[in-house]
């Protein structure tokens, strides 16, 4: 079967079939579906080797599999959304693993030699992240799921992220509206970009509620992110007078729930949170994945954008019985 066969079956031009296979965003949804149905009925299969020789591109996106740090990894949802969104745009996702920045950069080199991915999706951004500079110096296309922490004005490369500060601010206001005035926060060690961002929303909401009398500093504990440390920190904060708690993650919140009757709000809305009735902040991971693919498609197919895309998405508070 050839593209011409598909075009005849779908009653469209060969160029339209090519666009559906290579740049589906250029074609109306109704036409895309007609072409896809023809492809399926005819059993047409794209010759990837020929496509690569013709276009000079592999139509592969590479992304690292995140390691579970607290036993409640939400990355699977992002990865599923990325794979699905990439497929709709005519790309496939290849996965790799790495222990740290240095080994990940070595993996970049290996992948470029073996598979020639068109672009990379970087996750787990942090202060002093050298992966982005390595890719930028070689003029390789990439987007990060996570902001470039420590860089002014959002950095000079494209990124998609979730506004953790907005989430914890909303959680804190929810507890303030319920009548709580001494709201504690259990976070990660200082220097975590994501953790510090989530902490800042809690501080901001408390200061807005009581500019002169905020007790943020006295009602804060930092942990390694485990449930055990979350419980110990919660006991200390409740003993210090906290009547409600906002936590940096669901894992920490799970431990905090064991410390007493104080309402607890987590972050990430993991399946465990839903199972035990924990109020939590849900990240729009599917939307984040779609945006990452959209950013890369723009980079790869629209020549060079005037400025890098910076997309900041809002989490939503899922209220359950514990808050």
C-alpha distance (Angstrom), angle and dihedral (degrees) to the residues before:
residue distance angle dihedral
X1 . . .
X2 3.79 . .
X3 3.78 137.2 .
X4 3.81 87.6 -100.0
X5 3.83 90.2 59.0
X6 3.80 90.6 50.9
X7 3.82 91.0 47.3
X8 3.79 92.0 53.3
X9 3.81 93.0 47.7
X10 3.83 92.4 48.9
X11 3.82 93.1 39.9
X12 3.79 93.2 -126.0
X13 3.80 135.8 111.9
X14 3.80 123.7 -85.4
X15 3.81 88.4 -115.1
X16 3.81 89.7 57.6
X17 3.81 90.6 52.5
X18 3.80 89.4 48.9
X19 3.80 90.4 50.6
X20 3.80 91.8 50.6
X21 3.80 90.3 51.6
X22 3.80 97.2 41.8
X23 3.82 109.0 21.1
X24 3.81 107.7 16.0
X25 3.82 93.3 168.5
X26 3.81 87.7 72.0
X27 3.82 92.6 62.5
X28 3.80 129.8 70.7
X29 3.80 115.6 -106.5
X30 3.81 93.2 -117.5
X31 3.81 91.4 54.5
X32 3.81 92.2 44.0
X33 3.78 90.7 55.1
X34 3.83 92.1 48.7
X35 3.80 91.1 51.4
X36 3.80 92.9 45.5
X37 3.79 90.5 51.0
X38 3.80 90.0 51.7
X39 3.80 90.7 48.6
X40 3.79 90.4 52.2
X41 3.79 95.1 45.1
X42 3.81 93.0 49.3
X43 3.78 95.5 40.6
X44 3.81 91.3 -127.0
X45 3.80 115.0 178.0
X46 3.78 124.6 -166.6
X47 3.78 115.1 -123.8
X48 3.80 99.2 -130.1
X49 3.79 94.3 -168.8
X50 3.79 91.5 54.3
X51 3.79 91.1 45.3
X52 3.80 91.6 52.7
X53 3.81 92.0 49.9
X54 3.81 90.8 48.5
X55 3.80 99.2 44.7
X56 3.80 102.4 23.9
X57 3.81 88.8 -128.1
X58 3.78 134.1 106.6
X59 3.84 96.5 -155.6
X60 3.79 88.2 -136.5
X61 3.81 125.7 135.2
X62 3.79 118.1 -161.8
X63 3.81 124.0 -148.7
X64 3.79 133.4 169.8
X65 3.79 122.4 -119.3
X66 3.81 105.8 -120.5
X67 3.77 118.6 -127.7
X68 3.80 116.7 -124.4
X69 3.80 108.2 -110.7
X70 3.78 102.7 175.7
X71 3.80 103.9 20.1
X72 3.80 92.0 -102.0
X73 3.77 106.0 85.5
X74 3.80 113.6 178.1
X75 3.81 93.1 -178.4
X76 3.81 92.5 99.5
X77 3.79 90.3 72.5
X78 3.79 91.6 52.7
X79 3.81 92.2 46.2
X80 3.81 92.5 50.0
X81 3.80 90.8 49.8
X82 3.80 91.6 47.0
X83 3.81 93.0 51.2
X84 3.80 92.7 47.5
X85 3.80 94.4 45.1
X86 3.81 92.6 46.2
X87 3.81 91.1 51.9
X88 3.80 91.2 53.5
X89 3.80 88.9 52.5
X90 3.80 92.0 49.4
X91 3.80 98.1 -101.4
X92 3.79 135.5 114.4
X93 3.79 128.3 -144.2
X94 3.78 124.0 -129.3
X95 3.80 119.4 -164.1
X96 3.77 130.6 -144.1
X97 3.79 137.1 172.0
X98 3.80 131.7 -136.4
X99 3.80 136.3 172.2
X100 3.81 99.4 -147.2
X101 3.81 143.6 -10.0
X102 3.79 94.4 -79.0
X103 3.80 94.8 52.1
X104 3.80 90.7 43.8
X105 3.80 91.7 54.7
X106 3.81 88.9 49.7
X107 3.80 87.3 52.3
X108 3.82 90.4 51.4
X109 3.79 88.0 57.8
X110 3.81 92.6 48.6
X111 3.80 93.4 48.2
X112 3.79 93.1 48.4
X113 3.79 89.7 53.2
X114 3.79 96.3 45.5
X115 3.82 106.5 31.9
X116 3.81 107.8 8.2
X117 3.82 96.5 -140.2
X118 3.79 113.3 -155.3
X119 3.79 93.5 -136.4
X120 3.79 146.2 -6.1
X121 3.80 132.3 -127.0
X122 3.81 108.8 -150.7
X123 3.79 121.5 -158.8
X124 3.80 134.2 -177.5
X125 3.82 96.2 45.4
X126 3.80 116.4 -169.9
X127 3.79 143.8 167.1
X128 3.80 112.1 -63.0
X129 3.80 92.8 17.2
X130 3.83 105.7 176.4
X131 3.80 96.2 -177.5
X132 3.79 93.9 81.2
X133 3.80 94.5 52.1
X134 3.83 90.5 48.9
X135 3.80 91.5 54.7
X136 3.81 94.2 40.9
X137 3.82 92.9 51.2
X138 3.80 88.9 56.4
X139 3.81 92.1 45.5
X140 3.80 91.9 -120.7
X141 3.80 119.2 157.5
X142 3.79 116.5 -112.7
X143 3.78 144.3 147.6
X144 3.77 127.2 -158.2
X145 3.77 125.1 -137.8
X146 3.77 92.8 -144.9
X147 3.78 133.7 41.0
X148 3.83 123.7 -86.5
X149 3.80 94.7 -106.1
X150 3.78 115.1 -143.9
X151 3.80 96.0 18.4
X152 3.84 119.2 117.9
X153 3.79 122.1 -112.8
X154 3.78 94.4 6.0
X155 3.80 96.4 -58.1
X156 3.78 130.2 -91.9
X157 3.80 100.8 -85.0
X158 3.82 131.4 72.8
X159 3.79 119.0 -90.9
X160 3.79 142.9 167.4
X161 3.79 120.8 -153.8
X162 3.79 145.0 160.6
X163 3.81 118.6 -114.6
X164 3.80 100.6 -119.6
X165 3.81 92.7 175.3
X166 3.79 91.5 56.7
X167 3.80 88.7 50.7
X168 3.80 97.8 51.8
X169 3.81 90.3 42.4
X170 3.82 89.0 56.0
X171 3.82 90.4 47.1
X172 3.80 91.5 50.4
X173 3.81 92.6 47.9
X174 3.81 88.8 50.7
X175 3.80 89.6 56.8
X176 3.81 91.9 43.7
X177 3.81 89.6 53.2
X178 3.81 88.0 52.3
X179 3.80 89.1 59.3
X180 3.83 101.9 -97.7
X181 3.80 117.4 138.1
X182 3.80 102.1 168.8
X183 3.79 102.3 60.6
X184 3.78 117.7 169.5
X185 3.80 129.6 -153.1
X186 3.81 127.4 -146.6
X187 3.79 111.9 -163.9
X188 3.79 146.2 159.2
X189 3.82 126.2 -87.1
X190 3.81 116.0 -65.8
X191 3.80 113.0 -90.7
X192 3.79 97.4 47.9
X193 3.80 105.7 124.3
X194 3.79 93.8 -151.2
X195 3.80 93.2 40.5
X196 3.79 94.1 48.9
X197 3.79 90.5 47.4
X198 3.80 91.8 53.4
X199 3.80 91.3 46.7
X200 3.82 91.9 52.4
X201 3.81 92.4 60.9
X202 3.81 91.2 55.5
X203 3.82 91.0 49.5
X204 3.79 92.1 47.1
X205 3.80 93.9 51.6
X206 3.82 93.4 48.0
X207 3.79 92.5 48.3
X208 3.80 91.0 49.0
X209 3.80 90.3 52.1
X210 3.80 94.5 46.5
X211 3.81 112.4 9.8
X212 3.80 94.7 178.9
X213 3.76 100.7 35.6
X214 3.80 106.9 39.5
X215 3.79 111.4 147.7
X216 3.80 95.1 -168.2
X217 3.80 95.7 128.7
X218 3.80 94.3 51.0
X219 3.78 94.1 49.1
X220 3.78 101.1 51.7
X221 3.79 134.0 99.5
X222 3.81 129.7 178.0
X223 3.81 122.7 -146.1
X224 3.79 141.7 177.0
X225 3.80 88.0 -106.3
X226 3.80 97.9 -101.8
X227 3.80 125.5 131.4
X228 3.81 90.6 -122.5
X229 3.80 92.8 57.1
X230 3.78 89.6 42.3
X231 3.79 90.0 58.4
X232 3.81 93.5 47.0
X233 3.81 91.6 48.3
X234 3.80 91.8 48.0
X235 3.81 91.7 52.8
X236 3.80 90.2 52.7
X237 3.80 93.0 48.6
X238 3.80 94.1 46.7
X239 3.81 89.1 49.4
X240 3.83 87.3 52.0
X241 3.79 90.3 55.0
X242 3.79 105.5 -91.4
X243 3.81 111.4 151.2
X244 3.83 97.0 -173.3
X245 3.80 136.6 20.1
X246 3.80 137.4 -143.8
X247 3.82 113.8 -161.4
X248 3.79 132.5 -158.3
X249 3.82 92.6 -132.3
X250 3.78 142.2 6.9
X251 3.79 90.3 -108.8
X252 3.80 91.3 59.6
X253 3.80 90.2 42.5
X254 3.81 91.3 52.7
X255 3.79 89.2 59.1
X256 3.82 92.7 42.8
X257 3.81 90.2 56.4
X258 3.80 89.1 63.9
X259 3.80 92.7 58.9
X260 3.77 99.9 72.6
X261 3.80 147.3 -60.0
X262 3.82 96.7 -56.2
X263 3.84 113.5 124.4
X264 3.82 112.5 -104.7
X265 3.81 131.0 -159.5
X266 3.81 121.4 -165.0
X267 3.78 134.6 -168.3
X268 3.85 130.6 -120.5
X269 3.84 99.4 32.1
X270 3.80 93.7 -123.2
X271 3.81 121.9 -172.0
X272 3.81 87.2 -101.2
X273 3.82 89.8 58.8
X274 3.78 90.6 53.5
X275 3.81 92.2 46.2
X276 3.80 95.7 52.5
X277 3.80 97.5 36.2
X278 3.81 97.3 -110.2
X279 3.79 116.6 164.3
X280 3.78 105.7 -127.8
X281 3.79 145.3 164.7
X282 3.79 113.1 -105.3
X283 3.80 120.2 -146.4
X284 3.84 115.8 -142.7
X285 3.81 91.4 -125.6
X286 3.79 96.9 160.4
X287 3.79 90.6 52.2
X288 3.82 89.9 46.6
X289 3.80 89.9 54.2
X290 3.81 91.8 49.5
X291 3.79 90.4 50.1
X292 3.81 92.0 49.7
X293 3.79 91.3 54.1
X294 3.79 91.0 44.9
X295 3.81 90.8 52.6
X296 3.80 91.9 49.9
X297 3.80 92.8 45.9
X298 3.78 88.4 54.1
X299 3.79 90.9 49.5
X300 3.79 94.9 46.8
X301 3.78 100.8 38.6
X302 3.82 106.3 27.0
X303 3.80 97.0 57.0
X304 3.81 108.7 -125.8
X305 3.83 119.2 -15.3
X306 3.80 116.8 -136.7
X307 3.80 91.5 -116.9
X308 3.81 135.8 2.3
X309 3.79 118.1 -87.9
X310 3.80 115.2 -109.9
X311 3.81 112.7 -171.9
X312 3.81 121.2 -177.2
X313 3.80 114.8 -173.4
X314 3.79 127.9 -163.2
X315 3.82 124.2 -122.1
X316 3.79 120.4 -140.3
X317 3.79 128.8 -132.9
X318 3.81 112.1 -122.3
X319 3.80 104.6 -159.7
X320 3.80 118.7 -150.6
X321 3.78 134.7 161.1
X322 3.83 97.7 -73.8
X323 3.79 95.3 69.7
